[in-house]
Amino acid sequence: MTATIFWQLVLGFGAISLVSVGGGIAVLPEMHRLVVDVHGWMSDADFARRFALAQAAPGPNVLVVGLFGWHVGGVLGMLTATLAMTLPTSFMAFGFSRLRARLSGRFWLRVVERGLVPIAVGLIGASGLILAQGTATGWLPAVVTAASAVFVWRTDFSPLWVLGAGAIIGLAFL
């Protein structure tokens, strides 16, 4: 991995981490813009595959950043991207938790917290759209994506049923 790529990973994921209200998935569109559109490190399909792999693994959603870094710069790229994404927010979360404990019960703090909820929901929704665009390359994937979203949204069944149905459909159309 070159020094240029190292600093692109540090600056790119470090900046993204500072706006990751709602977690790593909330800034997935910005990660997509960074690794696909700006630097061209991977295609839409590669991005979606790495995201799917990270979601299948146990652990936090931010693991996807390590896979992006691994793709770009091997083990050093993985460590660089992961630390760039997690260290700034870890320090911010620690500082905010201390500040919040001191300001607990203040009206304006409750207003700010309630205002951040729709922002996080919107960012997570945008992440879903980015992933759907990267995988919906024909009529069948588009129908499966739409049906999966409606199923999870409108029923009380476990989302694991969607994963099982997707696996069966994928095997049938390989």
C-alpha positions in Angstrom: 0.0 0.0 0.0 1.4 3.4 -1.0 1.6 6.4 1.3 -1.0 8.2 -0.9 -3.5 5.4 -0.4 -2.8 5.3 3.3 -3.6 9.0 3.7 -6.6 8.8 1.4 -8.0 6.0 3.7 -7.1 8.0 6.9 -8.6 11.3 5.7 -11.6 9.7 3.9 -12.8 7.4 6.7 -11.7 9.8 9.4 -13.9 12.5 8.0 -16.8 10.1 7.5 -16.6 8.9 11.0 -17.1 12.4 12.4 -20.6 12.5 10.8 -21.7 8.9 11.4 -24.8 9.8 13.5 -26.7 6.6 13.7 -23.7 4.3 13.3 -21.5 3.2 10.4 -24.5 2.1 8.3 -25.9 5.6 8.4 -22.9 6.9 6.4 -22.8 4.0 3.9 -23.7 6.3 1.0 -20.7 8.5 1.8 -18.5 5.4 2.0 -19.9 4.4 -1.4 -19.1 7.8 -2.8 -15.5 7.6 -1.4 -14.6 4.1 -2.5 -16.6 3.8 -5.7 -17.2 7.3 -7.1 -14.2 9.4 -5.9 -11.3 6.9 -5.9 -12.7 4.1 -8.1 -11.3 1.4 -5.8 -14.2 -0.9 -6.5 -17.4 -1.3 -8.5 -21.0 -0.9 -7.2 -21.3 -4.7 -7.2 -18.0 -5.2 -5.3 -19.2 -2.6 -2.7 -22.5 -4.4 -2.3 -20.8 -7.8 -2.0 -18.4 -6.6 0.7 -21.3 -5.0 2.6 -23.2 -8.3 2.5 -20.2 -10.2 3.7 -19.8 -7.8 6.6 -23.4 -8.1 7.5 -23.2 -11.9 7.5 -20.3 -11.8 10.0 -20.9 -11.4 13.7 -20.0 -8.1 15.2 -20.6 -4.4 14.6 -21.8 -3.1 11.2 -18.6 -1.0 10.9 -16.7 -4.1 10.0 -17.5 -3.3 6.4 -14.8 -0.5 6.5 -12.1 -3.1 7.2 -13.2 -5.0 4.1 -13.0 -1.9 2.0 -9.5 -1.2 3.4 -8.5 -4.8 2.8 -9.5 -4.5 -0.8 -7.5 -1.3 -1.3 -4.4 -2.1 0.8 -4.3 -5.5 2.2 -3.9 -6.0 6.0 -2.4 -2.5 6.5 -5.3 -1.0 4.5 -7.8 -2.9 6.7 -6.2 -1.7 9.9 -5.9 1.9 8.6 -9.5 2.1 7.4 -10.9 0.5 10.6 -8.9 2.7 12.9 -9.7 5.9 10.9 -13.4 5.1 11.1 -13.5 4.1 14.8 -10.9 6.2 16.7 -12.4 9.7 16.1 -15.9 8.6 17.0 -14.7 6.7 20.0 -13.1 9.8 21.4 -16.2 11.9 20.5 -18.6 9.4 22.1 -16.5 9.3 25.3 -16.4 13.1 25.4 -20.1 13.4 24.7 -21.1 10.9 27.3 -19.2 12.9 29.9 -20.8 16.1 28.7 -24.3 14.5 28.6 -24.0 13.3 32.1 -23.3 16.8 33.3 -26.1 18.3 31.2 -28.7 15.6 31.9 -32.3 16.9 32.2 -31.7 20.1 30.2 -34.6 20.9 27.8 -32.3 21.8 24.8 -30.4 18.5 25.1 -33.6 16.5 24.7 -34.5 18.7 21.7 -31.2 18.0 20.1 -31.4 14.3 20.8 -34.9 14.1 19.3 -33.8 16.1 16.3 -31.0 13.6 15.6 -33.4 10.6 15.3 -34.9 11.6 11.9 -31.5 12.4 10.6 -30.2 8.9 11.5 -33.3 7.3 10.0 -32.9 9.3 6.8 -29.2 8.4 6.5 -30.0 4.7 7.1 -32.7 4.8 4.4 -30.3 6.4 2.0 -27.9 3.5 2.7 -30.6 1.0 1.7 -31.1 2.9 -1.6 -27.4 2.8 -2.4 -27.3 -1.0 -1.7 -30.4 -1.6 -3.8 -29.0 0.3 -6.7 -25.8 -1.7 -6.5 -27.5 -5.0 -6.6 -30.6 -4.4 -8.7 -29.0 -5.1 -12.1 -32.1 -6.7 -13.7 -35.8 -7.2 -13.2 -35.4 -10.2 -10.8 -33.0 -8.5 -8.3 -35.2 -5.4 -8.4 -38.3 -7.5 -7.6 -36.6 -9.5 -4.9 -35.3 -6.2 -3.3 -38.7 -4.6 -3.3 -40.5 -7.7 -2.0 -37.9 -8.1 0.7 -38.3 -4.6 1.9 -42.1 -4.9 1.9 -41.9 -8.2 3.7 -39.7 -6.9 6.5 -41.6 -3.7 6.8 -45.2 -5.0 6.8 -44.9 -8.4 8.6 -43.8 -9.5 12.0 -41.7 -12.4 10.6 -38.0 -12.6 11.2 -35.8 -11.0 8.5 -34.1 -14.4 8.4 -36.9 -15.6 6.2 -35.9 -13.0 3.6 -32.3 -14.3 3.7 -33.4 -17.9 3.2 -35.7 -17.0 0.3 -32.9 -14.9 -1.2 -30.5 -17.8 -1.0 -33.0 -20.2 -2.7 -33.7 -17.7 -5.4 -30.0 -17.1 -5.9 -29.3 -20.9 -6.2 -32.2 -21.3 -8.6 -30.9 -18.6 -11.0 -27.2 -19.2 -10.8 
